[in-house]
Amino acid sequence: MMPKDDWRRMGQGDYLMGARLYRVPFIPQSEQRDHEHCVFCFDKFYLHPGHPEFLREGYCTEPINSRTARWICPQCFRDFREEFGWTVDGGGKVCGISRKNFA
């Protein structure tokens, strides 16, 4: 378990405790919403050929509206998975959007 004073803790337990997560590639929602950030450490998810340093895959929540997806980077997922009681489902989805829409 991560220390209670870990700098990445910002009340995520209020909305992520026991969440079902999906390990998926990052797909931008639109040209205006071309990136997201890890809700713990703020690492950036971004698809751009000129920026390979950004995350291209991670864990996200199942949103009702895909604009509300919460993203978690692989490192923070490893660090907090047990404490938050997350389950993971591959499920053929890209954060609420069927993968077939991107084939």
C-alpha positions in Angstrom: 0.0 0.0 0.0 1.2 3.5 -0.8 1.9 5.9 2.1 -1.1 8.0 3.1 0.9 11.1 2.4 1.8 10.1 -1.2 1.8 13.3 -3.3 -0.5 11.7 -5.8 -3.4 11.3 -3.4 -6.1 13.9 -4.1 -9.4 12.3 -3.0 -9.6 9.8 -5.9 -11.1 7.3 -3.5 -14.3 9.2 -3.7 -14.9 8.2 -7.3 -12.5 5.4 -8.0 -12.9 3.0 -5.1 -13.9 -0.4 -6.4 -14.0 0.8 -10.0 -14.0 -1.5 -13.0 -11.2 -0.4 -15.3 -10.4 -1.2 -18.9 -6.8 -1.5 -20.2 -7.1 0.2 -23.6 -5.2 2.3 -26.1 -5.8 6.0 -25.8 -8.1 7.4 -28.5 -8.6 11.2 -28.5 -12.2 12.3 -28.2 -11.8 15.1 -30.7 -9.3 17.5 -32.1 -10.1 19.9 -29.2 -9.7 17.1 -26.6 -6.5 15.5 -28.0 -5.0 14.4 -24.7 -5.9 13.3 -21.2 -3.9 13.1 -17.9 -3.5 10.4 -15.3 -5.8 11.3 -12.4 -3.0 10.5 -10.0 0.3 11.7 -11.3 -0.8 13.9 -14.3 1.3 12.0 -16.9 -0.1 12.8 -20.3 -1.9 10.4 -22.7 -1.4 11.8 -26.2 -1.1 10.3 -29.7 1.2 12.3 -31.8 4.0 10.8 -34.0 6.4 13.6 -32.9 5.9 12.9 -29.2 6.6 9.2 -28.4 7.4 10.1 -24.8 3.7 10.4 -24.0 1.5 7.5 -22.9 -0.5 5.7 -25.6 -2.2 3.1 -23.4 -3.5 2.9 -19.9 -6.5 2.2 -17.7 -9.8 4.0 -17.9 -13.2 3.9 -16.3 -16.3 3.0 -18.1 -18.0 6.3 -18.7 -21.7 7.0 -19.5 -20.4 9.9 -21.6 -16.9 9.2 -22.9 -15.8 12.8 -22.0 -16.0 11.7 -18.4 -13.6 8.8 -18.6 -10.9 8.9 -15.9 -7.5 7.8 -17.0 -4.8 6.0 -14.9 -1.3 5.4 -16.1 0.3 1.9 -15.7 2.6 3.0 -12.8 -0.2 4.5 -10.7 -2.4 1.5 -11.5 0.3 -0.8 -10.1 0.8 1.4 -7.1 -2.9 1.8 -6.1 -4.7 -1.3 -7.6 -4.9 -3.4 -4.4 -5.8 -0.5 -2.1 -8.6 0.8 -4.4 -9.9 -2.7 -5.2 -9.9 -2.3 -9.0 -11.0 -5.0 -11.4 -9.8 -5.0 -15.0 -11.8 -5.9 -18.0 -10.4 -5.9 -21.6 -14.0 -6.0 -22.8 -13.4 -4.9 -26.4 -14.0 -1.2 -25.5 -12.1 2.0 -25.9 -13.4 3.8 -22.8 -17.1 3.4 -23.6 -16.7 3.3 -27.4 -16.8 0.0 -29.2 -13.4 -0.8 -30.7 -15.0 -1.7 -34.0 -15.7 2.0 -34.5 -11.9 2.5 -34.8 -11.0 -0.5 -36.9 
